[in-house]
């Protein structure tokens, strides 16, 4: 989670510095122009999110079920989507840049810089979408830190090229956009380093059922797409509304508020995006406990960070505005009020964003889409339309706040309605079926450290669990052997002496089938591959493989996952 947050934060830091350079060197009109064309970046982001959220959620579920071939199929389809959509956007944007600028609300002093920025920005459509699309796949395929490196390269290159384009080559807004395009190309090249890894599973394959796979990806990623489209429509309408009823200066204040949302909200967005592959994988494995724990950690960490940021922003918003080059008193006053309203809304923004991503990963696309539309489009626009005449620009800033609060209230109402009771726990919020991953009474969970002694002392708990369930003695004996042997192999081969490692053991009683799941954070260790090599002591693994119905291993999210299935009957050796 921390790496994903840092990735998001690094990207927004680069964007913030980009805006600082514009504001300080080219003036507030140029900054306003960047706010005008902001919806275009949201459209590119929407295309990338189809892949990262839609394709990423499907890919995580495939990994959770051990379907590596399907994992690669989903990746291939997403690459084709990036190439086709990016090419179409580039051709259309370069042909109609002036008309697009006018449509987005550019007029007077903001028109020409908006057009110039669009020309340079549309050149980088494909790499911009591709970088966003690939991050989730690379992270799931065992390179969780590479996305951070990609974004760091992109941000550093963008800052350097910004300075060169403005102060050396004097290319103005076109140069700023071109710098962004080149930096995304460098980030994409860095991301491709993943495919040089010997352990990489991710690869391009011949696409099968291309249209149906693409349709499924778009459907799964629909909430993320809706969020970007909603943002695009909202910003476009608000820009026109502010220019009509207030002044062009109000558009600059909205741009300041957007930069705060991008930068300070990066932690929130990073938290929301971080849980996507994790929840997707746990959902595929039907690991209710891991999903609950992930949500708990997410909210605890999120609220602790958001509270500090919100208090600081509410208390002293002016430095942020000054950093972006704002000097006019009227723009400063509007911007300060916008930032204070944003600060108050941040806790609700966190909850709404996390739950939107959670429901998307757990196939509640309808609920996730509802959150997006209400949070980002309907509530803000309705309240802005009502409040802009009596309250001016302040009414628009309050509309964002009221939108977040009412979205949260709506989510709580839906949860209560679905569960037919008042929400009182994380299990209520997750809204999973009762038999998902086995009921609490049918599940036993243990945690083992880096010690063989701990491995050898867990049998007593297993037999106690079996006595409370209808599990045969023979099955319990096999189950105990499985844990002792396979957990022992993890400690011997995946853990190093002195390392602080953990191994989680879960037993699920599904009447006829007993599921044993072992998950650890040690070095990669595939017992099936170890068995096939025929080196070392493989007798124990051979025995377990023979005694069990199915035996699956996969490495995902930096974790070893071993799932063993046993029949709840007297054991028989497989012939």
Secondary structure, DSSP 8 states (H G I E B T S, - for coil): -HHHHHHHHHHHHHHHHHHHHHHHHH-HHHHHHHHHTHHHHHHHHHHHHIIIIIIHHHHHHHHHTT-HHHHHHHHHHHHHHHHHHHHHHHHHHHHHHHHHHHHTT--GGGHHHHHHHHHHHHTTHHHHHHHHHHHHHHHHTT-TTHHHHHHHHHHHHHHHHHHIIIIIS--HHHHHHHHHHHHHHHHHHHHGGGGG-TT--------SSHHHHHHHHHHHTHHHHHHHHHHHHHHHHHHHHHHHHT-HHHHHHHHHHHHHHHHTTHHHHHHHHHHHHHHHHHHHHT-HHHHHHHHHHHHHHHHHHHHHHHHHHHH--HHHHHHTT---HHHHHHHHHHHHHHHHHHHHHHHHHHHHHHHHHTT-HHHHHHHHHIIIIIHHHHHHHHHHHHHTHHHHHHHHHHHHHHHHHHHHHHHHHHHTS---SHHHHHT--TTTT--GGGEEEEEE-S-HHHHHT-HHHHHHHHHHTT--HHHHHHHHHHHHHHHHHHHHHT--TT----EEEEEEEETTEEEEEEEE-SS---HHHHHHHT-S--HHHHHHHHHSSEEEEEEETTEEEEEEEEESSS-----
